[in-house]
Amino acid sequence: MEQRKVFFKEGYLIIENLLSSQEIEKCQNEIERLHLQCKEFLTQNDPRKNHFQMEPFREKPNCDDGLPILRKIEGTRDLSATFDQLAKHPSLVKTVQTLIGENLLLFRSTLMLKPAFHGSAHGLHQDSAYWPMEPPKLVTVSIAISDATTENGCFKIIPRSHKWGLREWGGIARRHDDPITDRNDVDPADQVEVPLKAGSALLFHSLMVHGSGANLSSKPRNTALYAYFSSDVRYKPRGSKSMQKTFPVIAGLNGKTELTLTSGES
């Protein structure tokens, strides 16, 4: 109950040493494999290349070893058994259940990558400003696969900003010398850095304002990012047309493996 109290008061929670050294190494090796896979998909014009997003402010097309310079990989559970299983990590699932209930569904599985010398900054924003889910009370989990430091662009958060209500934010990926926000009512000085050792995790409310610095260092910053929601959250994309979307069930819901939500249903 103490974790829940802290989470809803401050908007975030830190779990130290969620992953073992063996689990960290496995994830790091898998990230290398996915870079190789991306290169293969691009060469073959495989539609799975759309899971991969290039770093928009890279100074050259590829690394010296020929691998792509990536900003993120979306839908990792569809590409990697390792990151599919990480979303179901028992200690992580137990903690998220403490926060939002027994029935957990997965909204997003992503790798956020800040390549050495190239990683762009992430402008201040709220995740729920971009996600068609109501009420906006998802839990975002950022697991450090490599050390996240000031130098390589660790997370920056504004504590208790999840109580501000939903706002508009605009673009997220920014050059290292661009303003971190275009809003006049948000003071970047209110940000608090959250450095993490590899294997530790930051959990935060989907309304919490956050961003991250650029990575101009020689060390990459790789993060496995998941977003979870409870079964009382509804799928509500913009527009009046009825739409359906199927989400993986991580825990609860009488053992179901997935659940299809229809927009407009209550």
N, C-alpha and C positions, 0 to 999 in steps of 0.2 A: 504493500500500500504506500510505502514511503516513495518508491519510484514514481508511482502514479501522481502523488501529490506534487513532487518536484516537477514532473513533466508538464502538468497543466498549470502550474504556477509560473514557471520560467519559459515554457514552450519547447524545452529540449532536455535530453538526458544523455549522458556519456557512459558507455560500457567499456571498461578497460579489459584488454586481453580476451576478447570474445573468441578469437581464433588461436589455435596452437601454432607453433613454428612450422610444423608439418603442413597444416592447412594453408598457411600463408604461402609457403613454397609451392604448393600445388596450384594455388590461384595464380601466382606469378608465372608459373610455367604455362598455365592455360591462356593467360593474356598473350604470351609470346606466340602460342599456337594460333590464336585468333588473328593476330597480325599477319601471319603466314597465310591463313585462310582467306583473309581479305585480299591479299595480293593475288591469290589464285582466282577468286571470284571476279576481280577486276579484269584480269587477263582473259578470262573466259566469258566475260560479260554475263555472268551468272546473276539472276535477279536477287539473290541473297546479298549482293553487294549493297543493297539499299539499307541493310542493317547498320552499315558503317558510315560514319560522318567524318570527313576530313577536317583537320584543324584549319579554320578559315584564315588565320593570319600566319601560316607557315611561310618561311622564306624560300623554301625549295620544295619540289614535288614529293620527294621521298627522303628517308634517312640514308646515311652513307651505305648501309647494308641493303638498300633497295626496298625496304619495308615502308608501307604508307605511314604518314604522320597523322594519327587519328585524334579526334576530339572526343568521340564517344562511340559506343556500340550499343544499339537498342535491341531489345528482345533477346537478351543473352540466354534466357532459358530455352529458346528455340535453336540455339547454336551450340550450346555447351552443357553437357551433363554436370560438369563441375559447378557452374553458376546456377543451374537449376536446383541442385541439391543445397547450395549455400542459402538459397531463399527459405529453405526448410530447416535451417540449423536449429536444433532443439533449444539451445539457450536463448537464441534470438527470438524464436517463436514464443517461448514462454514469457519473455519480457514484453513483447508487443501485445500478447493476450492480456497481460496485467493492465495495459494501458487502455485498450479499446474492446476487450471482450474475447470470448472463446472462439467465435466464428470469424476466421480470417481469410480474406481473399487477396490476391496479388494484383495490383493495378499496373505495376511497372517493374521491369528488371533491366538494368542498364549498367554499362561500365562507363564511368566518366574518367577520361584520360587527360592528363596535362603533360604532354611530352616535354622532355628537357629542351630548354632554349626556345620553345615555341608555344607553350600552353597559354591559351588566351585567358583573360579575366572573365569572371561571370558577374554580370551586373546584379545589383540587389533586386530581389523579386520574392514573390510568394508562389509556391508550387501550385496552389489551388487556383491561381489566376489563369492557368493554362490547362487545367484538368476539368472535364465535364462531369464532375461528381458532386452530389449534394446530399446531406450537408457537407461542407468542406472540412472534414475532420479526419483526413488520412494521416498515417504516420510514415514519414520518409526515413529510411535507414541508410546511412552512408558508412560503409565498412572500409577502413584504410587497408589497402593491399600492399602499399608501400608507405613509409613514413610520410606524414603530411606536416609540413613545416611552413613557417612564414616565407622562407625563400622559394619554395616550390608551389605556393598557392593554396594553402590550407583554407578550410571553410572559415567564413566570417558570418556571425549571426548578430541580430539585435534582440537580446533577451526580452521576453514578454510582448514582443510585437505581434504575436498570434492573437492578441486581444484587440488589435486595431480595426479588424474587419477587412473585407476583401477590397483590394485596390488594383488599378491598372499599372503595368510596368514596362511594356514594350520589349525590345530585344534583350537577350541575355548575354550572348557571346560578344566580348568587347576587346579591343586592343589594350595592351598594357598601359597606354597613356591616355585612354579615354576616361571620362567621368564614370564613376561606378553606378550612378543613377541619374536619371533626367528629372526626377521629382524634386520640387522645391520644398516639400514638406517633410523630407526625410534627411536626416543629418548623418552622413557617413561616419562622423566621429563617434556615433553611438554603437558602431560595430565592435564586436569582441571576437578575437581570433580563437579558433579551436584547433590547435595542433594535436595530432594523434599519432601514436606509435602504430606501426603496422600490426594489424590484428584487432585493433580497438575500433569502436563504432560510435557514431553520433546519431541519435534518434531525435527527430524534431517534428513538430506539428506542421501540417501542410499550409497553415496560414502564417507561419513564422517567416519574417523577412531575413533573407540570407543571400550570400554571394561568395565570391572567392577571388583572391588575387591572381595575377598572371604568374606563369612559371618561366623565369628567365635563368634559372639555375641549371646545373648539369645533371640534376636528378629528377626523374619523372615522378609524378604523383598520380597513382592509380587508385580508383575508388570503385567498389561494387555498390551500386545504389538500387534499393528496392523501395517500393511504396505499397503499404498494406491498408486495407479498409475493412470495416465490419459489415455485416450483412444488413444493417439498417441504412447504409449509404446507397443512394440511388444513382443510376446512370442517366445523366441529363445533358446530352449534347445540344448545342445551339440549333435553333430551327424547330419547326413544328412537326416535321416528318418523323414518324415512329421508326426507331432504329434499335437493333439488337447488338449486344457485344458479350462475348463469353470470357469469363475470368477464371483463372485457376484457383481452386480452393486449397489453402495451405493447412488449415486446421478447422475442426468442427464440422458443422452442417451435416451431421450424421454420416460422415465418411465419404461424402461426394468428392469427386476429383475436380469438377468444374461447375460453374453456375452461369447461366445465360440471363442477362438483365435486359429488359426492354425499356426504352426511354418512355417516360410518361406514366409508367406504373408506380404506384405508391405502396 
